[in-house]
Amino acid sequence: MNATPVPATTVTARDVAAVAPIVALPAAVLLDGSRLVADALAPVAGTAATHPHLLLYATLAAAAVVTLAGWSARGFRSLAGSGPFVVLLLSFTPALLLSSFDAYSTAKVTTMLTVTPLLVVGALTVVDRPARRAAALWVLAFLGVLVAVLAVAVPEPAYEIQQAVVLRGNVTISTARVIGFGAVALLCLAVAQRRLRLRVAAAAGAVALVVPLTLTGSRGPVVSAAAAAAVLVVLRSRGGRWVTIVPGVAAVAAAAVAVASSLVPQQSAARFEVLSGGPLDPSSEARVALSNLALDTFAAHPIGLGWGDFGSVVPGYLLAYAPGREDIVYPHNLPLEVAVEGGLVALAGLLLLAVAVARAVWVRRGDPTAAGMGALVVYATVNALSSADINGNVMVWVFSAVALAAGSQRAAAHRQADNAAPTFRADPTPVGTAGPR
């Protein structure tokens, strides 16, 4: 018996506008640092354009608007997939009683209780269907390409001597993180596309982004992208799909390695030798020392030190690696940060969230948009094992929320979406009857 064909999921301009504020925060921070948008607006906006966080605040304001609109349309009912985050928030609460609330601790807690919940609720509310998840992939791909082009065109002079490509006013990790999100999103789109021409175009875009990603010299996002690609293969190789998925992703990976190897200068490539057993550079040595210190401190203080107070046990010689930022110290590893500052209770909440997200992604692996969100969770999480603090890695929480929202849909909706989702059409307006939206 022939199955009834299901129309493709249609991504509209409304979908893109709704999800962009939820997933664009890292790019907004990056572009604020470059001052490119501020410089362009200065002749028109005057002093208003000189605000150092112009795009950050604009993005958060837009996120608040779309979140409030989406949630109010549901009558402010409990959001599907929110349970693990409620548990996580409760598990983070006891450590507040231990926090010193110095400058860094206060800023950390404030962001944890404002920006992060806003984006999580926004993800649960807005990025809740295949079309919206597909739109998120397109937005991330666009931002990744945009940042890569700008980093090459307007590089940061301080890194040019190292032959590293970094967007003006920023550092390697922030530039690489956004480019890496774009590369992973394009790979997810390539796997999901049904039409060969679009599949090849998306795959070629992913390969092309690997070059500026590697040129940043930041190792974490490169490793994270490789891990995300591997997970995407596992998620999308159900049934007989592995016959096309595995060779396709392998070909993209091989092409990316070949292109990067031929175009990346030796000085940039040398930073990656540590991944194959090479000597540790000062940055790697500091991260290893901070991780070991965090483990030892957690063993000695299992109830936690309090949010933002890891720096109270860090010796002075490690603080010297970040001159001018001695008061902003963290383990550069998200689970260790939660353990050493939040204690066993917070770590248990984090582990419960991880299990819930993994289950949701596995249940919805038949939907390529949900599988794509799983790959993005892996990319963000692996990157969080070696850089930034709990707020700098906010996209871990955002994509986890999207994955949980996808996994909470009813079984009938799963089957319908899994049939509809393999093809995307990025149309400015809805065309006909799209699959489940």
C-alpha positions in Angstrom: 0.0 0.0 0.0 1.4 3.4 -0.9 1.8 5.9 1.8 0.1 9.3 1.4 2.8 11.8 0.6 3.2 14.6 3.2 4.1 18.1 2.1 7.4 19.6 3.0 7.9 21.7 6.0 7.8 25.4 4.9 10.0 27.9 6.7 8.5 31.4 6.4 9.8 34.9 7.2 7.7 34.9 10.3 9.4 31.7 11.5 12.8 33.3 11.0 11.8 36.5 12.7 10.5 34.6 15.7 13.5 32.3 16.3 16.3 34.8 15.4 16.3 36.6 18.8 16.4 33.2 20.7 19.5 31.8 18.9 21.4 35.0 17.9 22.8 36.1 21.2 26.4 34.9 20.7 26.5 36.6 17.3 25.0 39.8 18.8 27.7 39.9 21.5 30.4 39.3 18.9 29.1 42.1 16.6 28.9 44.5 19.5 32.5 43.8 20.2 33.4 44.6 16.6 31.6 47.9 16.6 30.8 47.4 12.9 27.0 47.9 13.4 27.6 50.9 15.8 29.9 52.6 13.3 27.4 52.1 10.5 24.5 53.5 12.6 26.5 56.4 14.1 25.7 58.9 11.3 22.0 58.2 11.7 21.6 57.3 15.4 24.3 59.6 16.9 25.3 58.8 20.4 22.6 56.1 20.7 24.7 53.9 18.5 27.8 54.2 20.8 26.3 52.0 23.4 28.8 49.1 23.9 25.9 46.5 24.1 23.6 47.8 21.5 22.9 44.5 19.7 22.9 42.5 22.9 20.1 44.6 24.4 18.2 44.8 21.1 18.4 41.0 20.8 17.2 40.4 24.4 14.4 42.9 24.0 13.3 41.1 20.8 13.5 37.8 22.6 11.3 39.1 25.4 8.7 40.3 22.9 8.5 37.0 21.0 8.5 35.0 24.2 5.8 37.0 25.8 3.7 36.9 22.6 4.1 33.2 22.3 3.5 32.4 25.9 0.5 34.7 26.2 -1.1 33.0 23.2 -1.0 29.8 25.2 -2.6 31.5 28.2 0.7 31.3 30.1 0.1 27.6 30.7 2.9 25.3 31.8 5.3 24.8 28.9 6.0 21.3 27.5 9.5 20.2 28.3 10.0 22.7 31.1 10.1 20.1 33.9 13.8 19.4 33.8 14.6 23.1 33.8 12.4 23.7 36.9 14.3 20.9 38.7 17.6 22.4 37.5 16.6 25.9 38.8 15.7 24.4 42.2 18.9 22.4 42.4 20.9 25.7 41.7 19.1 27.5 44.5 21.0 26.2 47.6 24.3 27.5 46.4 22.9 31.0 46.4 23.1 30.9 50.2 26.8 30.3 49.9 27.6 33.0 47.3 29.7 36.0 48.2 27.9 38.3 45.8 31.0 40.2 45.0 31.1 41.9 41.6 31.6 38.7 39.5 29.3 36.6 41.7 26.5 39.2 41.5 26.8 39.5 37.7 26.8 35.8 37.3 23.8 35.2 39.5 21.9 38.1 37.9 22.4 36.7 34.4 21.5 33.1 35.5 18.2 34.4 36.9 17.3 36.8 34.1 18.8 36.2 30.6 19.1 32.4 30.8 15.4 31.9 31.9 14.3 34.3 29.3 16.0 32.4 26.5 15.0 29.0 27.9 11.3 30.0 28.1 11.6 31.6 24.6 13.1 28.3 23.2 10.3 26.2 24.8 7.7 28.7 23.6 8.9 29.7 20.1 11.2 27.0 18.7 8.5 24.4 19.3 7.8 22.9 15.8 9.7 21.6 12.8 9.4 24.8 10.8 10.8 26.8 13.7 13.7 24.4 14.3 14.5 24.5 10.6 14.4 28.3 10.8 16.8 28.2 13.6 19.2 26.2 11.5 19.0 28.7 8.7 19.6 31.7 11.1 22.6 30.0 12.6 24.0 29.2 9.1 23.5 32.8 8.0 25.2 34.2 11.1 28.1 31.7 10.8 28.7 32.8 7.2 28.3 36.5 8.1 30.8 36.3 10.9 33.3 34.3 8.8 33.2 36.9 6.0 33.5 39.8 8.5 36.4 38.1 10.4 38.3 37.8 7.1 37.4 41.3 6.0 37.8 43.1 9.3 40.3 41.1 11.4 41.5 41.9 14.9 45.1 43.3 14.5 46.3 41.7 17.7 45.8 38.2 16.3 47.1 38.9 12.8 50.6 38.4 13.9 49.6 34.9 14.9 48.1 34.4 11.5 44.7 33.8 13.2 41.4 35.1 11.8 39.4 36.8 14.5 36.7 39.4 14.1 37.8 42.9 15.2 37.4 43.7 18.9 36.9 40.0 19.8 38.9 36.9 20.8 39.4 33.5 19.1 36.8 31.5 21.0 33.9 34.0 20.5 34.6 34.2 16.8 35.1 30.5 16.4 32.0 29.6 18.4 29.6 31.5 16.1 31.3 30.2 12.9 31.1 26.6 14.3 27.4 27.0 15.0 27.0 27.9 11.3 29.0 25.0 10.1 27.1 22.5 12.2 23.8 24.1 11.1 24.7 23.8 7.4 25.7 20.1 7.9 22.3 19.5 9.6 20.6 21.2 6.6 22.6 19.1 4.2 21.5 15.9 5.9 17.9 17.0 6.0 17.5 18.2 2.4 15.8 15.9 -0.1 16.8 17.8 -3.2 20.4 17.0 -4.3 21.2 20.5 -5.3 20.3 22.0 -2.0 22.1 19.2 -0.2 25.3 19.7 -2.1 25.1 23.5 -1.5 24.6 23.2 2.2 27.4 20.6 2.4 29.7 22.9 0.4 28.9 25.7 2.8 29.8 23.6 5.8 33.1 22.6 4.2 33.9 26.3 3.4 33.2 27.4 7.0 35.7 24.9 8.3 38.5 27.0 6.9 37.8 30.3 8.8 36.8 28.1 11.8 40.3 26.5 11.8 42.0 29.8 11.1 40.7 31.2 14.4 43.1 28.8 16.1 40.4 28.0 18.6 40.5 24.2 19.2 37.3 23.7 21.2 34.8 24.7 18.5 36.7 22.5 15.9 36.5 19.5 18.2 32.9 20.3 19.1 31.9 20.4 15.4 33.5 17.0 14.8 31.6 15.6 17.8 28.3 17.1 16.6 28.8 15.6 13.1 29.4 12.2 14.6 26.3 12.4 16.7 24.3 13.6 13.7 25.3 10.5 11.8 24.2 8.3 14.7 20.9 10.0 15.1 20.0 10.0 11.4 21.3 6.5 10.5 18.1 4.8 11.5 16.9 2.0 9.3 18.5 2.1 5.8 19.4 5.8 6.0 23.0 5.0 7.0 23.7 4.0 3.4 23.5 7.7 2.4 24.1 9.5 5.7 27.4 7.9 6.7 29.2 8.2 3.3 27.8 11.8 2.9 28.9 13.1 6.2 32.3 11.2 5.8 32.8 12.9 2.4 32.0 16.3 4.0 34.4 15.7 6.8 37.2 14.5 4.4 36.7 17.5 2.2 36.8 19.8 5.2 40.0 18.3 6.5 41.6 18.5 3.0 40.6 22.1 2.4 41.6 23.2 5.8 45.0 21.4 5.7 45.8 23.1 2.4 44.7 26.6 3.3 45.5 27.0 7.1 49.1 28.3 7.7 51.4 26.2 9.8 51.3 28.7 12.8 47.6 28.2 13.1 47.7 24.5 12.5 50.4 24.1 15.2 47.8 25.0 17.9 46.0 21.8 17.1 49.0 19.5 17.7 48.0 19.2 21.3 44.9 17.2 20.2 47.2 14.5 18.9 49.5 14.3 21.9 51.6 17.4 21.3 53.0 19.5 24.1 50.6 21.7 26.1 50.7 25.4 25.4 50.1 27.9 28.2 46.4 28.1 27.5 46.0 24.3 27.7 48.2 24.1 30.8 46.0 26.7 32.6 42.8 24.9 31.7 44.2 21.6 33.0 45.4 23.2 36.2 41.9 24.9 36.7 40.1 21.6 36.1 42.3 19.7 38.5 41.8 22.4 41.1 38.1 22.3 40.6 38.0 18.5 41.1 40.1 18.7 44.3 38.0 21.6 45.6 34.7 19.8 44.9 36.0 16.7 46.7 36.8 18.9 49.7 33.6 21.0 49.6 30.9 18.9 48.1 28.2 21.4 49.1 29.8 24.0 46.7 31.6 27.3 47.2 28.7 29.5 45.9 28.1 30.9 42.4 31.0 32.9 41.1 33.3 32.0 44.0 35.7 29.5 42.4 38.2 32.3 42.2 38.5 32.3 46.0 40.6 29.1 45.9 42.6 29.8 42.7 46.3 30.6 43.4 47.8 33.8 42.1 50.0 32.2 39.4 46.9 31.0 37.6 45.2 34.4 37.8 48.2 35.8 35.9 47.0 34.1 32.8 44.1 36.6 32.6 45.6 40.0 33.4 42.9 42.5 34.2 40.3 39.8 34.8 41.6 38.3 38.0 38.2 38.6 39.6 36.5 36.7 36.8 37.7 33.1 37.3 36.0 29.8 36.5 37.0 26.2 35.7 36.5 26.6 31.9 34.4 23.4 32.2 30.6 23.6 32.7 30.1 20.4 34.7 33.1 21.1 36.9 31.8 24.7 37.4 28.4 23.5 38.4 30.0 20.9 40.8 32.5 23.2 42.5 30.3 26.2 42.8 26.8 24.7 43.0 27.7 21.4 44.8 26.3 17.9 44.6 22.7 19.1 44.5 23.3 21.4 41.4 25.4 18.6 39.7 22.5 16.2 40.2 20.1 18.7 38.6 22.5 19.1 35.7 22.8 15.3 35.2 19.0 14.9 35.3 18.7 17.6 32.6 21.3 15.8 30.5 19.5 12.5 30.7 16.1 14.2 29.8 17.7 15.9 26.8 19.4 12.8 25.6 16.2 10.8 25.8 14.2 13.6 24.0 16.7 13.7 21.1 16.8 10.0 20.8 13.0 9.7 20.7 12.7 12.4 18.0 15.7 11.3 15.9 13.4 10.5 13.0 12.7 14.3 12.6 15.8 15.8 11.0 15.1 19.2 12.7 15.1 17.6 16.1 18.2 15.6 15.3 19.8 18.9 14.2 19.0 20.4 17.6 20.6 17.3 19.2 23.8 17.9 17.2 23.7 21.6 18.3 23.4 20.5 21.9 26.4 18.3 21.5 28.4 21.1 19.8 27.5 23.6 22.5 28.2 21.1 25.3 31.5 19.8 24.1 32.6 23.4 23.6 31.5 24.1 27.2 34.0 21.5 28.4 36.9 23.8 27.7 35.7 27.4 27.5 33.5 30.2 29.0 31.4 30.0 32.2 27.9 29.0 32.8 26.4 32.1 31.2 28.9 32.3 28.4 27.6 28.8 27.4 24.0 29.9 27.4 23.3 28.1 24.1 23.7 24.8 25.9 20.5 25.6 27.8 18.8 27.1 24.7 19.3 24.1 22.5 18.5 21.7 25.4 15.2 23.5 25.8 14.4 23.1 22.1 15.3 19.4 22.2 13.0 18.9 25.2 10.2 20.8 23.5 10.5 18.5 20.5 10.6 15.4 22.7 7.5 16.3 24.6 5.2 16.3 21.6 2.6 13.6 21.4 3.4 10.3 19.7 1.0 11.0 16.8 2.6 14.4 16.2 6.0 12.6 16.2 5.0 10.3 13.4 3.5 13.1 11.3 6.5 15.5 11.8 9.0 12.7 11.1 7.3 12.1 7.8 7.1 15.8 6.9 10.4 17.2 8.1 13.0 15.7 5.7 12.5 18.5 3.2 12.7 22.3 3.8 11.6 25.1 1.6 12.7 28.5 2.8 9.8 30.6 1.4 9.1 34.1 2.4 5.4 33.3 2.8 3.5 30.0 3.5 2.8 28.0 0.3 -0.1 25.5 0.4 -0.4 23.1 3.3 2.9 22.6 4.9 3.5 19.7 7.2 3.1 20.1 11.0 4.1 23.6 12.1 
